[in-house]
Structures are given as structure tokens and as C-alpha cells.
Amino acid sequence: MELTDWTDAELISVREKLHAWRRQREAATWGNKFLNWTGYAGAFAFLTGLTDIFFGGPTAPNVLLIVLGVLACFSWYKGDKQRKKNIGFLEKLDQEMTRRGLKF
């Protein structure tokens, strides 16, 4: 995606949307904290399942704990990765707008 081909209106529109998303994401709300707790809970579930399998043998609840832990950790990883991509793209937009001399 080449930002030099975008019109000024497109740059401003996308930047405003991403900036609003970033302000909402950085706000101290329960939903924003929930993503981090999802990763912690997933890691705890995964490790608990592994420990129980090691000491008690494989059972259905232990395997379920491992699967749910992996899914929770993967969800946290994808969310954090997308957040970083959006912030990086917002910085590129700011650089392009500064290069063009647009005020934001």
C-alpha cells in the first residue's frame, strides 16, 4: 500500500479513524484490560493442564484446559499484533501528512 498515491481527504479520513481507535484502545476501561487478562488466564490454564497431565496422567479436563489455554493465548497474541500494526500504520500516516504539509 503506497501512501503517496492516496488523496489528502483519504489520508485525513483514515488517520481520524485510527486516531479515534487508538484513543479508545488506550482508555482505562474494563474491555481494554480484559485482553491482557485473557492472555494471563490462557497461560495459567495451559500450564495447569500440563502440570496435571505430568502428575496425574492425561484426562479429558486436562486436555480441555490445554486447548482452551492455547486458544486464549492465541487470541491475546493476535489482538496485540493487530494493535501494533495499527499503531505503526498510524505513524506512517502521520509521516506522510507531515511530508505533504497537512495539519492534523
N, C-alpha and C positions, 0 to 999 in steps of 0.2 A: 504494500500500500504506500503509494508515493504521496506525501502531503503537499508537495509543490504543485500538484495538479488540482488540488481542491480549491474551491472558491472561498472567498473571505466569509461569506454567510455560512457555508458548511463548516468551516473551522470554528467559527464562533458558536454555532449551534451545538456541535459535538462537545466542545470544551465546556459549555454551560451545563450540559447534561452530565458529563463526567465529574465536573466540579461539585455539582449538587449530590451526586452519588458518593463522592469522597467525604463531603461534609456529613452526610447521613451515616456513612460507614464509620467515621471516626467519633461519632457522638457516643456518649457513655450510656448506652441503652442495653436492656437485657438481651435483645436479639444479637447485638454485636459481640457480647461476651459469650453467648451460647456457642458460637462456632469454636472458640478456644476450648470451652469445657467439653465439647464433643470430641475433640482430639484427645484430651486427657482421659476422658471416660473410655474411649476406644482403646487407648494404650493400656489402661488398667484392666479392661475386660480381656484383652488379648493375653497379657501377662498372667492374669489369674487363670485363664483357661489352660495355658501352657504349664503352669505350675501344678495345677490339679491333675493334668494328664501325666506329668512326670511322677507325682507321688501316688496317685490313685488309679492310674490306668485310663485309657480313653473311654469316655462315656458320651452320650448324646448332649447333655447340658454343657460339658466342657468344650466339645466341638462347636456347639452353638455360640458359646462365649467367644471363642477364637474367631469365628466367622463374623459375628456382629462387631467385634473389636476391629477387625481388618476393615470392614465397611465404614465404620465411624472414622477411623484414621484416614482412609482414602477420601472420604467426604471432606474432612478438615484440610487435607493436602490440596485437593482440587480447588477449594474455596480460597485458600491462601495464595495459591498460584495465580488464580484469576485476579485477585486483588492486586498482586504485584504487577501483573500485566497491564491492568487498567491504570495504575499509578504511573508506570513507565510511559504508557501512551499519552497520558495527560501531560507529562513533562515534554514529550516530543511536540505535542500541540502547542504548548507554551513557547517552546523554542522557535517553532515555525511562525507563530504570531508575532514574536519579538523581531524575527528576521524581516517580516513584512511591515513592521512598524504599526501594528494594530494594538489598540489599547484593550486591556482586559481587567 
